[in-house]
């Protein structure tokens, strides 16, 4: 493994080496396997940003704003986790999805996002088979129709709760996001915690009203920050060589093609997920007593 790390360092420099080390933990490597380099994901992100700041300084540039870290963090998450799932599950696929591959991608995505525990295994049904069937039955919300998107999440959540007997609002929002992306808004306890701590959320009578209220507040807070998040996302194009590779061609590591990367980081759905990453990071760091901006 360290031989490959050395190769990565020679190809991308120490910035790229730090990014690769971050990737090892997200791909399930243990602390001993990475030589006890750092202890947790937030440490890795901090390490990456130490090197990226040095890279910016060498180029006579500065980090854009407080959302730059989350823009880079979500770009890594997209490459490692979300894009592979989207390729198998998204309704935008050029051909109908292969059910077996789609279920496998859905299982992996559910595990990575911590919602697989809500869905028990069934002897006579493929793992998450009923989830996949229900997901395919939900029509795509119209672009920027956030009310319709909330209704879609409610419909899927209620179906999954009836089928599995577990709260499924977070899972439903995540499954529908990987299927449609925007205008679906992902519900997560940490983003809820951040909005609650900011004094933006009150009490709700049930899960449906809670999710609807969460989405309304989420949209309001996102719109306040969208300009800064857009600038941070545009800044990724200046450090594209430090993003993780997507494959190997002719023995060389290759990244996302420039045109594809530009289309991704300038899209509205990417900016929305950067806001999610920002809230998740700040809330997680508040719980361990660290400053997410450092």
N, C-alpha and C positions, 0 to 999 in steps of 0.2 A: 504494500500500500504506500509506504513512504517513498518507494521509487517513483510511483505515479505522481505523488505530491511534488517530488522534485521536478518531474517533467512539467507539471502544471506551473510550478514556480518559474521554470525557465521560459515557458511560453508566455505567461501572463504577468510575471513579476510577483513581488510580494503581495500586491493587492489581490491578484488572482489567487494566490496561494491561500490567503485568508478567506476568500469567498469559497474556495474548495473545501477548506476545513469546516466552514459553516454548513456546507452541503452534507458532509459526512454525518453530522448529528441528525439532520433532517431525514437522512436515509437509514437511520437506525443503528449507526455505529456506536459502540460503547466508549466510555471515557478512556479505558485502557487502550482501545484500538487507535485512538488519536493521540496517544502518548500523554494523556492528562493535560492536553493543551489548555482547555478552559472548562468550566463546570456546567454552564447551562447556555441555552440558546441566546439569551440576552447578552451574555459575555461574548458570544461569537459575533453577534451583530455589532457590538461595541468594537471588537477587534477589526472587523471589516471596515468600520467607519474611521478608525484611526488611520488605517492604510489609505483609504480613499481620500481623507482630508489631506494627507501628505501628497497624494497624486494631484489633487486640485491645486495645492500650493505650488507644486513644481510647474504646473501649467499656467500659473498666474491667475487661478480662478478661486472662487469661494463656494462653499456649500450654499445652496440656494436659500433654504429656509427650514423651519422645524419639521417640515413634511418630507424633506429630502431623504431622510433615513427610512421612512416608511415606504417611499416610492421605490427605493432600492430593495428593501426587504420584500415588498409584495412582488416585485419583478422576479426575485428568486423563487418565491412561492409559486408564482404562475408557471415558471419553467419546470420546476421539480414536481409539483403536485396537481395544480388546477388544469393546465393545458392538456396533459395526458388524459384526464377524465373528460374534458370537453371534447376531445377528439373522438371519443367513443360514445358519448351520451348526448351531445348537443343536437338540437333540432336542425342546426345549420349544416349538418353533414351532407356531402353531395350525394350519398347513397344511404338507404335505410340502415340503421344500426344492426350489428350482429348481436343477438340477444345474449349469447354467452359472454362475449367480450364486454358488452355494456354492463352486465351484472358484475363481472369481475372488476371493472373500473369503478363501479358504484360501491362495491365492497371496500376497495382500497381507499377511495375518497372518504367513505363513511368512517373508516378507521383513522385516517389522518386527521379528520375533523372531530373525532371523539364522539360520534353519534351512533356508532355501530352497536353499542351496548343496549340501545333502546329496542333492538329488533332480534328477538330470539331465533335460533335456528329451528327449522321445521324439517322433519324427516322426509316428507313427500313433496317439498317445494324447494327449488334451488335457493341458495342463500340470497336474501333480499329480492327474491323473485316477485313477491307481491308488491314490494316497493317499486320495482321497475315497471310492472304492469300499471300501477296507479299513476306513476310519473308520466308515462306515455299517453295517458288518457286526459291529461290536463292541457287545454289549448294555450298557445302562447299569448301572453298579454300584448296589447298594442304598445308600440314604442312610446316611452315616457308616460304611459298610463299607469300611474302608481296605485290608483284605487283598484284597478283591475288586477294588478299584481298582488295586492293584499288579499283580494278575494281568491286568487289562485292558491296562495299559501294556505289560506283558511280551509279551502276545499281539500287539499292534499293532507294537511295536518289532521283534519277530522277523519278522513279515510284511513290513515295510518293508525290513528288512535283506536278506531273501531276494529282494525285488523290485528293489532299487536297489544292493545291494552296499556300503552305507554304514552306519556306526553311526547308529542312529535313536532311541536312548533319550530324549534330550532332546526331539527333535521329536515323538515319540509322546506324551510326557507333555503337551506344549503343545497338540497337536492334540486330544487327548482332553479337556483342560481346557476348551478353547473349545467343545467339543461338550457336555460334561456339567457343567463346573465342579466343585465339591466332590462327592465325596471324592477326586478326582484331585489328586495333588501334583506340581507342576512341578519337573522336574530341570533345573538350570542350573549351569554351571561356577562361576559367582560365588557362588551360594548354597552349593554344595558347598565352595568355598574358604573361605567364612565359617565353616561348621560345622567344617571341617578345622582352621582357624586357632584355633578355640575349643577344640580338642582333643577333639571329640566323635566324629570318624570315624576308623576304622582302615583296614586294608587288606582288600581283597576279592578273591576268586578269579576272578570274572567280572563282566560288566555286570549280569546279573540280580541276583546277590547284592549288588552295589554299590548298585543302585537300591533294592532292598528295605531294605538297611541305612540308606541315606540317608533314606528315608521314615520309618522308625522313629525316627531321631534328630530329623528335622524335626518330627514330631508331639510328641516330648518337649519340645523347645525352644519350640515354639509354645504348648503348654499352660502353660508357665511364665509366658508373657507375654500370654496371651489377655485377661486382665482389663484391663491397661493399653492394649492395642490396641483393645479395645472402647470404652474411654473416649475414645481419640483419634478413633475413627470417629464416635462420637456428637457430638464437637466440630465435625465438618464441617457439621452442621446449623446451626451458629451463623455460618458464613461461606459459606453456600450461594450468596450473590450474587456471590462471587468465583470460583466455578467457571466453566470455559469454557462457552460457549453450545452448544446442540445444533441450533440452526437460527435462521431469521429468519422472523417472521410479521408481516405488515403493515409491513415496513420496520424492525421492532424485533428486537433480539437476544433470544432466549428460552433459558432454561435448562431443566434437567430439572424436570418438575412436582414439587412438594413431596412428595406422597405416594409417588411413584416413587423419588425420591432417598432418602427415609427408609427405604423397603423395601430399597434397595440397600446403603446404608452400615451398616445394622443387621444385615445377613445374615452368616452364618458364612463363606461363600465369599469375601466382600469382606474380612473380617478376615484370612483366610488369605493373600490376595494382598498385603495391607498388610505382613504379616510378610515375604513374599518381597521386596517393594520395600525394606524396611528392610535386609535382608541384602545385597541387591544394591548399595544405596547405600553402606553401610559398607564392604563389600569393595572396591568400585570406588574409593572415596576412600582406602582404605588403600594401594592400588596406586599412587596419584598423590601420596601423602604429605599428604592433607588430612583434616581431622576432619569426618565426616559429620554431627555434631551441630551444627556451627556454621552 
